Amino acid sequence: MVKENENDPQINLLVEEAIELLNGIPATKRYGYSCVSINDLLKLDVTKGIRKEWWELRSRFAGNGVCFFQGYNSTEARATLIADILIVMPNSDQYEFLRINQTQGNNHPIETDRIIDPLKKIDNEYGIVIIFALLDIVEFIFKKPVEVESQARIRQRLHRLCPNAEELTESIRAGRVTLWWD
């Protein structure tokens, strides 16, 4: 939009709105543009970037023997962390979704059950909800913010589970963690 008409008043309005939304969030310069970490944005977002419909369905059907997950049909949806499909699984065990997807290490030798066991332990201690999974990815949110004293311990456990995971500290603080094994 800027290239087409630099003097368009709508552009200035959008820039001002963006600046207001990002007030207090650290920005870094990359390739001449200000960039903001997705984890910094998620810290401010009580829904952790998850679709409103997912929250509503999950709340409405809690305890009815179903689980809800997000899905990404397009690369754009995955890049923006905005799910473009919702998945209903007729089973109350969220870990069954990892078994169905056969979530495992691609180039890292770890099988589905060796991923599930540590996640269940973290779930029992801190509470997690799996929101997405594929062959080599699992994404979850914490049910409540993790206390500062526990963050390092969780990071170590998740790092042992998935050595390639990046930005674990920030992801745990933000409340939304993605693990992938490539």
RAJO-V696465 format. One record per backbone hydrogen bond with DSSP energy under -0.5 kcal/mol. NH is the residue of the N-H (numbers start at 1). CO is the residue of the C=O. E is the energy in kcal/mol with one decimal. If there is no record, write none. Layout:
[[NH/CO/E] [NH/CO/E]]
//
This chain:
[[5/1/-1.9] [8/5/-1.7] [11/8/-1.0] [12/8/-1.1] [13/9/-1.8] [14/10/-2.4] [15/11/-2.6] [16/12/-2.4] [17/13/-2.3] [18/14/-2.5] [19/15/-2.4] [20/16/-2.1] [21/17/-2.5] [22/18/-2.0] [23/20/-1.1] [25/22/-2.4] [26/24/-0.5] [28/35/-2.7] [30/28/-0.5] [30/33/-3.0] [33/30/-2.4] [35/28/-3.8] [37/26/-0.5] [41/37/-1.7] [42/38/-2.4] [43/39/-1.6] [44/40/-0.7] [44/41/-0.9] [45/41/-0.7] [45/42/-0.5] [46/44/-0.7] [48/45/-1.5] [50/47/-1.7] [55/51/-1.6] [56/52/-2.5] [57/53/-2.8] [58/54/-2.6] [59/55/-2.4] [60/56/-2.7] [61/57/-2.4] [62/59/-0.8] [64/61/-2.1] [67/89/-2.4] [69/87/-2.7] [70/131/-3.7] [71/85/-2.2] [78/74/-1.8] [79/75/-2.6] [80/76/-1.8] [81/77/-0.6] [81/78/-0.7] [82/77/-1.9] [83/81/-0.6] [84/71/-1.7] [85/71/-1.6] [87/69/-3.2] [89/67/-3.0] [91/89/-2.5] [94/92/-0.9] [96/93/-1.8] [97/94/-0.9] [98/94/-0.5] [99/95/-1.6] [100/96/-2.9] [101/97/-2.1] [102/98/-0.6] [102/99/-0.6] [103/98/-2.3] [104/135/-3.4] [105/110/-3.3] [106/181/-1.3] [110/108/-1.8] [114/111/-0.6] [115/111/-0.8] [115/112/-1.4] [116/112/-2.5] [117/113/-2.3] [119/115/-1.4] [120/116/-2.7] [121/117/-1.8] [122/118/-2.3] [123/119/-2.6] [124/120/-2.7] [125/121/-1.7] [126/122/-3.3] [127/122/-0.9] [127/123/-1.2] [129/141/-2.5] [131/139/-2.6] [132/139/-1.6] [134/137/-2.4] [138/179/-2.4] [139/132/-2.9] [140/177/-2.6] [141/129/-2.3] [142/175/-1.9] [143/127/-2.3] [150/147/-1.5] [151/147/-1.0] [151/148/-0.7] [152/148/-0.6] [154/150/-2.3] [155/151/-2.6] [156/152/-2.3] [157/153/-2.0] [158/154/-2.8] [159/155/-2.5] [160/156/-2.2] [161/157/-1.8] [162/158/-2.7] [165/162/-1.8] [171/167/-2.5] [172/168/-2.8] [173/169/-2.1] [174/170/-2.4] [175/171/-1.6] [176/171/-1.4] [177/140/-2.9] [179/138/-3.0] [181/136/-2.3] [182/180/-0.6]]
//
